Amino acid sequence: MLSVARLWDVSECKNNQRLIADAVDQWALEQNKPGTAALPASTVLAPYIKGGWPLCLVGETYTLSGTVAAGTNICSVAAHN
């Protein structure tokens, strides 16, 4: 069974991943990018996220790869994915 603190970390991480995915969608819409466009750098997406690029208490980082339509957003903490 996961502890409450551990569940909070996973929940916060999933929320950050959702914020990043939403930023990708907004960026692609505003920049008129097709689904085949490569994902931009985090510095490009940060302005699309209130408060900037998300950080977490456990220090994970997020790696983006792929395209707008088929991108991945992976947390550096394997248990969060």
mmCIF file of the N, C-alpha and C atoms, coordinates in Angstrom:
data_MODEL
# 
_entry.id   MODEL 
# 
loop_
_atom_site.group_PDB 
_atom_site.id 
_atom_site.type_symbol 
_atom_site.label_atom_id 
_atom_site.label_alt_id 
_atom_site.label_comp_id 
_atom_site.label_asym_id 
_atom_site.label_entity_id 
_atom_site.label_seq_id 
_atom_site.pdbx_PDB_ins_code 
_atom_site.Cartn_x 
_atom_site.Cartn_y 
_atom_site.Cartn_z 
_atom_site.occupancy 
_atom_site.B_iso_or_equiv 
_atom_site.pdbx_formal_charge 
_atom_site.auth_seq_id 
_atom_site.auth_comp_id 
_atom_site.auth_asym_id 
_atom_site.auth_atom_id 
_atom_site.pdbx_PDB_model_num 
ATOM 1   N N  . MET A 1 1  ? 0.839  -1.185 0.000   1.00 0.00 ? 1  MET A N  1 
ATOM 2   C CA . MET A 1 1  ? 0.000  0.000  0.000   1.00 0.00 ? 1  MET A CA 1 
ATOM 3   C C  . MET A 1 1  ? 0.881  1.244  0.000   1.00 0.00 ? 1  MET A C  1 
ATOM 4   N N  . LEU A 1 2  ? 0.514  2.222  -0.799  1.00 0.00 ? 2  LEU A N  1 
ATOM 5   C CA . LEU A 1 2  ? 1.276  3.460  -0.866  1.00 0.00 ? 2  LEU A CA 1 
ATOM 6   C C  . LEU A 1 2  ? 0.925  4.385  0.282   1.00 0.00 ? 2  LEU A C  1 
ATOM 7   N N  . SER A 1 3  ? 1.932  5.089  0.779   1.00 0.00 ? 3  SER A N  1 
ATOM 8   C CA . SER A 1 3  ? 1.684  6.049  1.855   1.00 0.00 ? 3  SER A CA 1 
ATOM 9   C C  . SER A 1 3  ? 0.973  7.273  1.281   1.00 0.00 ? 3  SER A C  1 
ATOM 10  N N  . VAL A 1 4  ? 0.392  8.056  2.165   1.00 0.00 ? 4  VAL A N  1 
ATOM 11  C CA . VAL A 1 4  ? -0.306 9.275  1.736   1.00 0.00 ? 4  VAL A CA 1 
ATOM 12  C C  . VAL A 1 4  ? 0.671  10.232 1.061   1.00 0.00 ? 4  VAL A C  1 
ATOM 13  N N  . ALA A 1 5  ? 1.868  10.357 1.608   1.00 0.00 ? 5  ALA A N  1 
ATOM 14  C CA . ALA A 1 5  ? 2.870  11.251 1.014   1.00 0.00 ? 5  ALA A CA 1 
ATOM 15  C C  . ALA A 1 5  ? 3.250  10.776 -0.383  1.00 0.00 ? 5  ALA A C  1 
ATOM 16  N N  . ARG A 1 6  ? 3.404  9.489  -0.553  1.00 0.00 ? 6  ARG A N  1 
ATOM 17  C CA . ARG A 1 6  ? 3.762  8.925  -1.845  1.00 0.00 ? 6  ARG A CA 1 
ATOM 18  C C  . ARG A 1 6  ? 2.636  9.134  -2.855  1.00 0.00 ? 6  ARG A C  1 
ATOM 19  N N  . LEU A 1 7  ? 1.404  8.934  -2.425  1.00 0.00 ? 7  LEU A N  1 
ATOM 20  C CA . LEU A 1 7  ? 0.257  9.183  -3.300  1.00 0.00 ? 7  LEU A CA 1 
ATOM 21  C C  . LEU A 1 7  ? 0.200  10.649 -3.709  1.00 0.00 ? 7  LEU A C  1 
ATOM 22  N N  . TRP A 1 8  ? 0.527  11.545 -2.786  1.00 0.00 ? 8  TRP A N  1 
ATOM 23  C CA . TRP A 1 8  ? 0.535  12.980 -3.088  1.00 0.00 ? 8  TRP A CA 1 
ATOM 24  C C  . TRP A 1 8  ? 1.574  13.280 -4.162  1.00 0.00 ? 8  TRP A C  1 
ATOM 25  N N  . ASP A 1 9  ? 2.788  12.706 -4.027  1.00 0.00 ? 9  ASP A N  1 
ATOM 26  C CA . ASP A 1 9  ? 3.840  12.922 -5.017  1.00 0.00 ? 9  ASP A CA 1 
ATOM 27  C C  . ASP A 1 9  ? 3.397  12.460 -6.402  1.00 0.00 ? 9  ASP A C  1 
ATOM 28  N N  . VAL A 1 10 ? 2.810  11.274 -6.477  1.00 0.00 ? 10 VAL A N  1 
ATOM 29  C CA . VAL A 1 10 ? 2.349  10.744 -7.763  1.00 0.00 ? 10 VAL A CA 1 
ATOM 30  C C  . VAL A 1 10 ? 1.241  11.620 -8.327  1.00 0.00 ? 10 VAL A C  1 
ATOM 31  N N  . SER A 1 11 ? 0.322  12.044 -7.489  1.00 0.00 ? 11 SER A N  1 
ATOM 32  C CA . SER A 1 11 ? -0.784 12.892 -7.928  1.00 0.00 ? 11 SER A CA 1 
ATOM 33  C C  . SER A 1 11 ? -0.271 14.231 -8.451  1.00 0.00 ? 11 SER A C  1 
ATOM 34  N N  . GLU A 1 12 ? 0.683  14.825 -7.735  1.00 0.00 ? 12 GLU A N  1 
ATOM 35  C CA . GLU A 1 12 ? 1.246  16.104 -8.165  1.00 0.00 ? 12 GLU A CA 1 
ATOM 36  C C  . GLU A 1 12 ? 1.987  15.946 -9.491  1.00 0.00 ? 12 GLU A C  1 
ATOM 37  N N  . CYS A 1 13 ? 2.718  14.859 -9.629  1.00 0.00 ? 13 CYS A N  1 
ATOM 38  C CA . CYS A 1 13 ? 3.452  14.595 -10.862 1.00 0.00 ? 13 CYS A CA 1 
ATOM 39  C C  . CYS A 1 13 ? 2.485  14.433 -12.034 1.00 0.00 ? 13 CYS A C  1 
ATOM 40  N N  . LYS A 1 14 ? 1.432  13.652 -11.852 1.00 0.00 ? 14 LYS A N  1 
ATOM 41  C CA . LYS A 1 14 ? 0.441  13.460 -12.915 1.00 0.00 ? 14 LYS A CA 1 
ATOM 42  C C  . LYS A 1 14 ? -0.201 14.791 -13.294 1.00 0.00 ? 14 LYS A C  1 
ATOM 43  N N  . ASN A 1 15 ? -0.459 15.642 -12.303 1.00 0.00 ? 15 ASN A N  1 
ATOM 44  C CA . ASN A 1 15 ? -1.026 16.959 -12.587 1.00 0.00 ? 15 ASN A CA 1 
ATOM 45  C C  . ASN A 1 15 ? -0.040 17.793 -13.407 1.00 0.00 ? 15 ASN A C  1 
ATOM 46  N N  . ASN A 1 16 ? 1.243  17.752 -13.046 1.00 0.00 ? 16 ASN A N  1 
ATOM 47  C CA . ASN A 1 16 ? 2.249  18.484 -13.815 1.00 0.00 ? 16 ASN A CA 1 
ATOM 48  C C  . ASN A 1 16 ? 2.306  17.979 -15.251 1.00 0.00 ? 16 ASN A C  1 
ATOM 49  N N  . GLN A 1 17 ? 2.229  16.663 -15.440 1.00 0.00 ? 17 GLN A N  1 
ATOM 50  C CA . GLN A 1 17 ? 2.235  16.111 -16.784 1.00 0.00 ? 17 GLN A CA 1 
ATOM 51  C C  . GLN A 1 17 ? 1.012  16.576 -17.579 1.00 0.00 ? 17 GLN A C  1 
ATOM 52  N N  . ARG A 1 18 ? -0.116 16.690 -16.905 1.00 0.00 ? 18 ARG A N  1 
ATOM 53  C CA . ARG A 1 18 ? -1.328 17.191 -17.568 1.00 0.00 ? 18 ARG A CA 1 
ATOM 54  C C  . ARG A 1 18 ? -1.139 18.652 -17.972 1.00 0.00 ? 18 ARG A C  1 
ATOM 55  N N  . LEU A 1 19 ? -0.536 19.462 -17.080 1.00 0.00 ? 19 LEU A N  1 
ATOM 56  C CA . LEU A 1 19 ? -0.280 20.873 -17.401 1.00 0.00 ? 19 LEU A CA 1 
ATOM 57  C C  . LEU A 1 19 ? 0.631  21.000 -18.624 1.00 0.00 ? 19 LEU A C  1 
ATOM 58  N N  . ILE A 1 20 ? 1.646  20.153 -18.691 1.00 0.00 ? 20 ILE A N  1 
ATOM 59  C CA . ILE A 1 20 ? 2.563  20.182 -19.825 1.00 0.00 ? 20 ILE A CA 1 
ATOM 60  C C  . ILE A 1 20 ? 1.843  19.779 -21.109 1.00 0.00 ? 20 ILE A C  1 
ATOM 61  N N  . ALA A 1 21 ? 1.033  18.740 -21.042 1.00 0.00 ? 21 ALA A N  1 
ATOM 62  C CA . ALA A 1 21 ? 0.270  18.303 -22.221 1.00 0.00 ? 21 ALA A CA 1 
ATOM 63  C C  . ALA A 1 21 ? -0.678 19.407 -22.688 1.00 0.00 ? 21 ALA A C  1 
ATOM 64  N N  . ASP A 1 22 ? -1.314 20.082 -21.745 1.00 0.00 ? 22 ASP A N  1 
ATOM 65  C CA . ASP A 1 22 ? -2.212 21.190 -22.103 1.00 0.00 ? 22 ASP A CA 1 
ATOM 66  C C  . ASP A 1 22 ? -1.426 22.332 -22.742 1.00 0.00 ? 22 ASP A C  1 
ATOM 67  N N  . ALA A 1 23 ? -0.219 22.599 -22.235 1.00 0.00 ? 23 ALA A N  1 
ATOM 68  C CA . ALA A 1 23 ? 0.625  23.653 -22.806 1.00 0.00 ? 23 ALA A CA 1 
ATOM 69  C C  . ALA A 1 23 ? 1.018  23.310 -24.240 1.00 0.00 ? 23 ALA A C  1 
ATOM 70  N N  . VAL A 1 24 ? 1.320  22.036 -24.489 1.00 0.00 ? 24 VAL A N  1 
ATOM 71  C CA . VAL A 1 24 ? 1.648  21.596 -25.850 1.00 0.00 ? 24 VAL A CA 1 
ATOM 72  C C  . VAL A 1 24 ? 0.459  21.871 -26.772 1.00 0.00 ? 24 VAL A C  1 
ATOM 73  N N  . ASP A 1 25 ? -0.729 21.506 -26.330 1.00 0.00 ? 25 ASP A N  1 
ATOM 74  C CA . ASP A 1 25 ? -1.931 21.728 -27.139 1.00 0.00 ? 25 ASP A CA 1 
ATOM 75  C C  . ASP A 1 25 ? -2.142 23.208 -27.433 1.00 0.00 ? 25 ASP A C  1 
ATOM 76  N N  . GLN A 1 26 ? -2.001 24.049 -26.413 1.00 0.00 ? 26 GLN A N  1 
ATOM 77  C CA . GLN A 1 26 ? -2.210 25.494 -26.586 1.00 0.00 ? 26 GLN A CA 1 
ATOM 78  C C  . GLN A 1 26 ? -1.159 26.087 -27.519 1.00 0.00 ? 26 GLN A C  1 
ATOM 79  N N  . TRP A 1 27 ? 0.099  25.694 -27.323 1.00 0.00 ? 27 TRP A N  1 
ATOM 80  C CA . TRP A 1 27 ? 1.183  26.165 -28.186 1.00 0.00 ? 27 TRP A CA 1 
ATOM 81  C C  . TRP A 1 27 ? 0.922  25.778 -29.641 1.00 0.00 ? 27 TRP A C  1 
ATOM 82  N N  . ALA A 1 28 ? 0.561  24.516 -29.858 1.00 0.00 ? 28 ALA A N  1 
ATOM 83  C CA . ALA A 1 28 ? 0.308  24.044 -31.223 1.00 0.00 ? 28 ALA A CA 1 
ATOM 84  C C  . ALA A 1 28 ? -0.850 24.799 -31.867 1.00 0.00 ? 28 ALA A C  1 
ATOM 85  N N  . LEU A 1 29 ? -1.891 25.056 -31.091 1.00 0.00 ? 29 LEU A N  1 
ATOM 86  C CA . LEU A 1 29 ? -3.042 25.800 -31.609 1.00 0.00 ? 29 LEU A CA 1 
ATOM 87  C C  . LEU A 1 29 ? -2.655 27.226 -31.974 1.00 0.00 ? 29 LEU A C  1 
ATOM 88  N N  . GLU A 1 30 ? -1.974 27.922 -31.073 1.00 0.00 ? 30 GLU A N  1 
ATOM 89  C CA . GLU A 1 30 ? -1.599 29.316 -31.322 1.00 0.00 ? 30 GLU A CA 1 
ATOM 90  C C  . GLU A 1 30 ? -0.575 29.461 -32.450 1.00 0.00 ? 30 GLU A C  1 
ATOM 91  N N  . GLN A 1 31 ? 0.316  28.482 -32.569 1.00 0.00 ? 31 GLN A N  1 
ATOM 92  C CA . GLN A 1 31 ? 1.369  28.549 -33.589 1.00 0.00 ? 31 GLN A CA 1 
ATOM 93  C C  . GLN A 1 31 ? 0.977  27.843 -34.890 1.00 0.00 ? 31 GLN A C  1 
ATOM 94  N N  . ASN A 1 32 ? -0.267 27.338 -34.932 1.00 0.00 ? 32 ASN A N  1 
ATOM 95  C CA . ASN A 1 32 ? -0.779 26.643 -36.111 1.00 0.00 ? 32 ASN A CA 1 
ATOM 96  C C  . ASN A 1 32 ? 0.129  25.479 -36.534 1.00 0.00 ? 32 ASN A C  1 
ATOM 97  N N  . LYS A 1 33 ? 0.544  24.694 -35.533 1.00 0.00 ? 33 LYS A N  1 
ATOM 98  C CA . LYS A 1 33 ? 1.427  23.561 -35.789 1.00 0.00 ? 33 LYS A CA 1 
ATOM 99  C C  . LYS A 1 33 ? 0.605  22.315 -36.094 1.00 0.00 ? 33 LYS A C  1 
ATOM 100 N N  . PRO A 1 34 ? 1.035  21.523 -37.071 1.00 0.00 ? 34 PRO A N  1 
ATOM 101 C CA . PRO A 1 34 ? 0.330  20.272 -37.373 1.00 0.00 ? 34 PRO A CA 1 
ATOM 102 C C  . PRO A 1 34 ? 0.664  19.217 -36.323 1.00 0.00 ? 34 PRO A C  1 
ATOM 103 N N  . GLY A 1 35 ? -0.089 18.159 -36.295 1.00 0.00 ? 35 GLY A N  1 
ATOM 104 C CA . GLY A 1 35 ? 0.160  17.072 -35.361 1.00 0.00 ? 35 GLY A CA 1 
ATOM 105 C C  . GLY A 1 35 ? 1.506  16.414 -35.548 1.00 0.00 ? 35 GLY A C  1 
ATOM 106 N N  . THR A 1 36 ? 2.092  16.580 -36.736 1.00 0.00 ? 36 THR A N  1 
ATOM 107 C CA . THR A 1 36 ? 3.392  15.982 -37.034 1.00 0.00 ? 36 THR A CA 1 
ATOM 108 C C  . THR A 1 36 ? 4.570  16.839 -36.585 1.00 0.00 ? 36 THR A C  1 
ATOM 109 N N  . ALA A 1 37 ? 4.289  18.045 -36.067 1.00 0.00 ? 37 ALA A N  1 
ATOM 110 C CA . ALA A 1 37 ? 5.363  18.937 -35.623 1.00 0.00 ? 37 ALA A CA 1 
ATOM 111 C C  . ALA A 1 37 ? 6.051  18.364 -34.384 1.00 0.00 ? 37 ALA A C  1 
ATOM 112 N N  . ALA A 1 38 ? 7.356  18.536 -34.327 1.00 0.00 ? 38 ALA A N  1 
ATOM 113 C CA . ALA A 1 38 ? 8.120  18.089 -33.156 1.00 0.00 ? 38 ALA A CA 1 
ATOM 114 C C  . ALA A 1 38 ? 7.748  18.941 -31.945 1.00 0.00 ? 38 ALA A C  1 
ATOM 115 N N  . LEU A 1 39 ? 7.832  18.338 -30.778 1.00 0.00 ? 39 LEU A N  1 
ATOM 116 C CA . LEU A 1 39 ? 7.546  19.075 -29.552 1.00 0.00 ? 39 LEU A CA 1 
ATOM 117 C C  . LEU A 1 39 ? 8.632  20.112 -29.309 1.00 0.00 ? 39 LEU A C  1 
ATOM 118 N N  . PRO A 1 40 ? 8.252  21.292 -28.826 1.00 0.00 ? 40 PRO A N  1 
ATOM 119 C CA . PRO A 1 40 ? 9.237  22.341 -28.574 1.00 0.00 ? 40 PRO A CA 1 
ATOM 120 C C  . PRO A 1 40 ? 9.958  22.116 -27.241 1.00 0.00 ? 40 PRO A C  1 
ATOM 121 N N  . ALA A 1 41 ? 10.938 22.936 -26.977 1.00 0.00 ? 41 ALA A N  1 
ATOM 122 C CA . ALA A 1 41 ? 11.676 22.896 -25.714 1.00 0.00 ? 41 ALA A CA 1 
ATOM 123 C C  . ALA A 1 41 ? 10.796 23.392 -24.569 1.00 0.00 ? 41 ALA A C  1 
ATOM 124 N N  . SER A 1 42 ? 11.160 23.026 -23.374 1.00 0.00 ? 42 SER A N  1 
ATOM 125 C CA . SER A 1 42 ? 10.399 23.455 -22.199 1.00 0.00 ? 42 SER A CA 1 
ATOM 126 C C  . SER A 1 42 ? 10.366 24.976 -22.082 1.00 0.00 ? 42 SER A C  1 
ATOM 127 N N  . THR A 1 43 ? 11.422 25.657 -22.523 1.00 0.00 ? 43 THR A N  1 
ATOM 128 C CA . THR A 1 43 ? 11.446 27.123 -22.442 1.00 0.00 ? 43 THR A CA 1 
ATOM 129 C C  . THR A 1 43 ? 10.390 27.751 -23.338 1.00 0.00 ? 43 THR A C  1 
ATOM 130 N N  . VAL A 1 44 ? 10.031 27.073 -24.413 1.00 0.00 ? 44 VAL A N  1 
ATOM 131 C CA . VAL A 1 44 ? 8.976  27.556 -25.311 1.00 0.00 ? 44 VAL A CA 1 
ATOM 132 C C  . VAL A 1 44 ? 7.607  27.338 -24.677 1.00 0.00 ? 44 VAL A C  1 
ATOM 133 N N  . LEU A 1 45 ? 7.450  26.221 -23.969 1.00 0.00 ? 45 LEU A N  1 
ATOM 134 C CA . LEU A 1 45 ? 6.154  25.883 -23.377 1.00 0.00 ? 45 LEU A CA 1 
ATOM 135 C C  . LEU A 1 45 ? 5.899  26.571 -22.039 1.00 0.00 ? 45 LEU A C  1 
ATOM 136 N N  . ALA A 1 46 ? 6.940  26.940 -21.331 1.00 0.00 ? 46 ALA A N  1 
ATOM 137 C CA . ALA A 1 46 ? 6.788  27.516 -19.983 1.00 0.00 ? 46 ALA A CA 1 
ATOM 138 C C  . ALA A 1 46 ? 5.798  28.682 -19.927 1.00 0.00 ? 46 ALA A C  1 
ATOM 139 N N  . PRO A 1 47 ? 5.789  29.598 -20.883 1.00 0.00 ? 47 PRO A N  1 
ATOM 140 C CA . PRO A 1 47 ? 4.828  30.708 -20.817 1.00 0.00 ? 47 PRO A CA 1 
ATOM 141 C C  . PRO A 1 47 ? 3.357  30.262 -20.922 1.00 0.00 ? 47 PRO A C  1 
ATOM 142 N N  . TYR A 1 48 ? 3.130  29.045 -21.382 1.00 0.00 ? 48 TYR A N  1 
ATOM 143 C CA . TYR A 1 48 ? 1.769  28.533 -21.510 1.00 0.00 ? 48 TYR A CA 1 
ATOM 144 C C  . TYR A 1 48 ? 1.278  27.861 -20.229 1.00 0.00 ? 48 TYR A C  1 
ATOM 145 N N  . ILE A 1 49 ? 2.134  27.849 -19.207 1.00 0.00 ? 49 ILE A N  1 
ATOM 146 C CA . ILE A 1 49 ? 1.784  27.231 -17.927 1.00 0.00 ? 49 ILE A CA 1 
ATOM 147 C C  . ILE A 1 49 ? 1.808  28.298 -16.845 1.00 0.00 ? 49 ILE A C  1 
ATOM 148 N N  . LYS A 1 50 ? 0.686  28.474 -16.183 1.00 0.00 ? 50 LYS A N  1 
ATOM 149 C CA . LYS A 1 50 ? 0.622  29.470 -15.114 1.00 0.00 ? 50 LYS A CA 1 
ATOM 150 C C  . LYS A 1 50 ? 1.677  29.138 -14.063 1.00 0.00 ? 50 LYS A C  1 
ATOM 151 N N  . GLY A 1 51 ? 2.549  30.094 -13.786 1.00 0.00 ? 51 GLY A N  1 
ATOM 152 C CA . GLY A 1 51 ? 3.630  29.866 -12.843 1.00 0.00 ? 51 GLY A CA 1 
ATOM 153 C C  . GLY A 1 51 ? 4.894  29.318 -13.483 1.00 0.00 ? 51 GLY A C  1 
ATOM 154 N N  . GLY A 1 52 ? 4.859  29.082 -14.805 1.00 0.00 ? 52 GLY A N  1 
ATOM 155 C CA . GLY A 1 52 ? 6.038  28.588 -15.516 1.00 0.00 ? 52 GLY A CA 1 
ATOM 156 C C  . GLY A 1 52 ? 6.156  27.075 -15.488 1.00 0.00 ? 52 GLY A C  1 
ATOM 157 N N  . TRP A 1 53 ? 7.292  26.593 -15.943 1.00 0.00 ? 53 TRP A N  1 
ATOM 158 C CA . TRP A 1 53 ? 7.537  25.156 -16.040 1.00 0.00 ? 53 TRP A CA 1 
ATOM 159 C C  . TRP A 1 53 ? 7.418  24.530 -14.655 1.00 0.00 ? 53 TRP A C  1 
ATOM 160 N N  . PRO A 1 54 ? 6.649  23.448 -14.516 1.00 0.00 ? 54 PRO A N  1 
ATOM 161 C CA . PRO A 1 54 ? 6.404  22.873 -13.195 1.00 0.00 ? 54 PRO A CA 1 
ATOM 162 C C  . PRO A 1 54 ? 7.624  22.184 -12.583 1.00 0.00 ? 54 PRO A C  1 
ATOM 163 N N  . LEU A 1 55 ? 7.748  22.350 -11.292 1.00 0.00 ? 55 LEU A N  1 
ATOM 164 C CA . LEU A 1 55 ? 8.770  21.684 -10.490 1.00 0.00 ? 55 LEU A CA 1 
ATOM 165 C C  . LEU A 1 55 ? 8.049  20.927 -9.390  1.00 0.00 ? 55 LEU A C  1 
ATOM 166 N N  . CYS A 1 56 ? 8.700  19.930 -8.847  1.00 0.00 ? 56 CYS A N  1 
ATOM 167 C CA . CYS A 1 56 ? 8.055  19.138 -7.820  1.00 0.00 ? 56 CYS A CA 1 
ATOM 168 C C  . CYS A 1 56 ? 8.940  19.008 -6.596  1.00 0.00 ? 56 CYS A C  1 
ATOM 169 N N  . LEU A 1 57 ? 8.319  18.666 -5.484  1.00 0.00 ? 57 LEU A N  1 
ATOM 170 C CA . LEU A 1 57 ? 9.031  18.526 -4.219  1.00 0.00 ? 57 LEU A CA 1 
ATOM 171 C C  . LEU A 1 57 ? 10.089 17.440 -4.253  1.00 0.00 ? 57 LEU A C  1 
ATOM 172 N N  . VAL A 1 58 ? 9.897  16.391 -5.028  1.00 0.00 ? 58 VAL A N  1 
ATOM 173 C CA . VAL A 1 58 ? 10.870 15.309 -5.064  1.00 0.00 ? 58 VAL A CA 1 
ATOM 174 C C  . VAL A 1 58 ? 11.930 15.523 -6.145  1.00 0.00 ? 58 VAL A C  1 
ATOM 175 N N  . GLY A 1 59 ? 11.878 16.647 -6.837  1.00 0.00 ? 59 GLY A N  1 
ATOM 176 C CA . GLY A 1 59 ? 12.918 17.033 -7.774  1.00 0.00 ? 59 GLY A CA 1 
ATOM 177 C C  . GLY A 1 59 ? 12.901 16.352 -9.131  1.00 0.00 ? 59 GLY A C  1 
ATOM 178 N N  . GLU A 1 60 ? 11.746 15.831 -9.532  1.00 0.00 ? 60 GLU A N  1 
ATOM 179 C CA . GLU A 1 60 ? 11.716 15.183 -10.838 1.00 0.00 ? 60 GLU A CA 1 
ATOM 180 C C  . GLU A 1 60 ? 11.828 16.209 -11.955 1.00 0.00 ? 60 GLU A C  1 
ATOM 181 N N  . THR A 1 61 ? 12.240 15.715 -13.101 1.00 0.00 ? 61 THR A N  1 
ATOM 182 C CA . THR A 1 61 ? 12.281 16.525 -14.310 1.00 0.00 ? 61 THR A CA 1 
ATOM 183 C C  . THR A 1 61 ? 11.408 15.823 -15.347 1.00 0.00 ? 61 THR A C  1 
ATOM 184 N N  . TYR A 1 62 ? 11.009 16.559 -16.346 1.00 0.00 ? 62 TYR A N  1 
ATOM 185 C CA . TYR A 1 62 ? 10.142 16.022 -17.389 1.00 0.00 ? 62 TYR A CA 1 
ATOM 186 C C  . TYR A 1 62 ? 10.863 16.073 -18.719 1.00 0.00 ? 62 TYR A C  1 
ATOM 187 N N  . THR A 1 63 ? 10.791 14.994 -19.454 1.00 0.00 ? 63 THR A N  1 
ATOM 188 C CA . THR A 1 63 ? 11.425 14.889 -20.757 1.00 0.00 ? 63 THR A CA 1 
ATOM 189 C C  . THR A 1 63 ? 10.331 14.764 -21.814 1.00 0.00 ? 63 THR A C  1 
ATOM 190 N N  . LEU A 1 64 ? 10.388 15.657 -22.791 1.00 0.00 ? 64 LEU A N  1 
ATOM 191 C CA . LEU A 1 64 ? 9.420  15.643 -23.882 1.00 0.00 ? 64 LEU A CA 1 
ATOM 192 C C  . LEU A 1 64 ? 10.064 15.019 -25.111 1.00 0.00 ? 64 LEU A C  1 
ATOM 193 N N  . SER A 1 65 ? 9.302  14.221 -25.830 1.00 0.00 ? 65 SER A N  1 
ATOM 194 C CA . SER A 1 65 ? 9.788  13.683 -27.090 1.00 0.00 ? 65 SER A CA 1 
ATOM 195 C C  . SER A 1 65 ? 8.595  13.365 -27.985 1.00 0.00 ? 65 SER A C  1 
ATOM 196 N N  . GLY A 1 66 ? 8.880  13.250 -29.257 1.00 0.00 ? 66 GLY A N  1 
ATOM 197 C CA . GLY A 1 66 ? 7.826  12.911 -30.205 1.00 0.00 ? 66 GLY A CA 1 
ATOM 198 C C  . GLY A 1 66 ? 7.246  14.127 -30.890 1.00 0.00 ? 66 GLY A C  1 
ATOM 199 N N  . THR A 1 67 ? 5.987  13.984 -31.278 1.00 0.00 ? 67 THR A N  1 
ATOM 200 C CA . THR A 1 67 ? 5.298  15.037 -32.015 1.00 0.00 ? 67 THR A CA 1 
ATOM 201 C C  . THR A 1 67 ? 4.116  15.560 -31.212 1.00 0.00 ? 67 THR A C  1 
ATOM 202 N N  . VAL A 1 68 ? 3.508  16.614 -31.719 1.00 0.00 ? 68 VAL A N  1 
ATOM 203 C CA . VAL A 1 68 ? 2.342  17.200 -31.051 1.00 0.00 ? 68 VAL A CA 1 
ATOM 204 C C  . VAL A 1 68 ? 1.255  16.150 -30.863 1.00 0.00 ? 68 VAL A C  1 
ATOM 205 N N  . ALA A 1 69 ? 0.980  15.370 -31.894 1.00 0.00 ? 69 ALA A N  1 
ATOM 206 C CA . ALA A 1 69 ? -0.107 14.389 -31.823 1.00 0.00 ? 69 ALA A CA 1 
ATOM 207 C C  . ALA A 1 69 ? 0.285  13.107 -31.092 1.00 0.00 ? 69 ALA A C  1 
ATOM 208 N N  . ALA A 1 70 ? 1.562  12.785 -31.085 1.00 0.00 ? 70 ALA A N  1 
ATOM 209 C CA . ALA A 1 70 ? 1.996  11.519 -30.487 1.00 0.00 ? 70 ALA A CA 1 
ATOM 210 C C  . ALA A 1 70 ? 3.231  11.722 -29.620 1.00 0.00 ? 70 ALA A C  1 
ATOM 211 N N  . GLY A 1 71 ? 3.169  12.719 -28.770 1.00 0.00 ? 71 GLY A N  1 
ATOM 212 C CA . GLY A 1 71 ? 4.308  13.015 -27.919 1.00 0.00 ? 71 GLY A CA 1 
ATOM 213 C C  . GLY A 1 71 ? 4.264  12.266 -26.605 1.00 0.00 ? 71 GLY A C  1 
ATOM 214 N N  . THR A 1 72 ? 5.415  12.203 -25.959 1.00 0.00 ? 72 THR A N  1 
ATOM 215 C CA . THR A 1 72 ? 5.492  11.636 -24.625 1.00 0.00 ? 72 THR A CA 1 
ATOM 216 C C  . THR A 1 72 ? 6.044  12.671 -23.677 1.00 0.00 ? 72 THR A C  1 
ATOM 217 N N  . ASN A 1 73 ? 5.632  12.552 -22.448 1.00 0.00 ? 73 ASN A N  1 
ATOM 218 C CA . ASN A 1 73 ? 5.974  13.486 -21.394 1.00 0.00 ? 73 ASN A CA 1 
ATOM 219 C C  . ASN A 1 73 ? 6.330  12.603 -20.204 1.00 0.00 ? 73 ASN A C  1 
ATOM 220 N N  . ILE A 1 74 ? 7.612  12.312 -20.037 1.00 0.00 ? 74 ILE A N  1 
ATOM 221 C CA . ILE A 1 74 ? 8.037  11.311 -19.068 1.00 0.00 ? 74 ILE A CA 1 
ATOM 222 C C  . ILE A 1 74 ? 8.705  11.966 -17.867 1.00 0.00 ? 74 ILE A C  1 
ATOM 223 N N  . CYS A 1 75 ? 8.307  11.518 -16.699 1.00 0.00 ? 75 CYS A N  1 
ATOM 224 C CA . CYS A 1 75 ? 8.887  11.997 -15.446 1.00 0.00 ? 75 CYS A CA 1 
ATOM 225 C C  . CYS A 1 75 ? 10.175 11.212 -15.181 1.00 0.00 ? 75 CYS A C  1 
ATOM 226 N N  . SER A 1 76 ? 11.175 11.886 -14.590 1.00 0.00 ? 76 SER A N  1 
ATOM 227 C CA . SER A 1 76 ? 12.436 11.222 -14.270 1.00 0.00 ? 76 SER A CA 1 
ATOM 228 C C  . SER A 1 76 ? 12.319 10.231 -13.118 1.00 0.00 ? 76 SER A C  1 
ATOM 229 N N  . VAL A 1 77 ? 11.223 10.290 -12.369 1.00 0.00 ? 77 VAL A N  1 
ATOM 230 C CA . VAL A 1 77 ? 10.975 9.320  -11.299 1.00 0.00 ? 77 VAL A CA 1 
ATOM 231 C C  . VAL A 1 77 ? 10.118 8.211  -11.910 1.00 0.00 ? 77 VAL A C  1 
ATOM 232 N N  . ALA A 1 78 ? 10.725 7.062  -12.153 1.00 0.00 ? 78 ALA A N  1 
ATOM 233 C CA . ALA A 1 78 ? 10.061 5.982  -12.894 1.00 0.00 ? 78 ALA A CA 1 
ATOM 234 C C  . ALA A 1 78 ? 8.717  5.588  -12.282 1.00 0.00 ? 78 ALA A C  1 
ATOM 235 N N  . ALA A 1 79 ? 8.609  5.612  -10.979 1.00 0.00 ? 79 ALA A N  1 
ATOM 236 C CA . ALA A 1 79 ? 7.361  5.197  -10.317 1.00 0.00 ? 79 ALA A CA 1 
ATOM 237 C C  . ALA A 1 79 ? 6.204  6.155  -10.594 1.00 0.00 ? 79 ALA A C  1 
ATOM 238 N N  . HIS A 1 80 ? 6.490  7.325  -11.128 1.00 0.00 ? 80 HIS A N  1 
ATOM 239 C CA . HIS A 1 80 ? 5.442  8.314  -11.411 1.00 0.00 ? 80 HIS A CA 1 
ATOM 240 C C  . HIS A 1 80 ? 4.841  8.132  -12.803 1.00 0.00 ? 80 HIS A C  1 
ATOM 241 N N  . ASN A 1 81 ? 5.433  7.305  -13.639 1.00 0.00 ? 81 ASN A N  1 
ATOM 242 C CA . ASN A 1 81 ? 4.955  7.149  -15.010 1.00 0.00 ? 81 ASN A CA 1 
ATOM 243 C C  . ASN A 1 81 ? 3.967  6.016  -15.139 1.00 0.00 ? 81 ASN A C  1 
# 
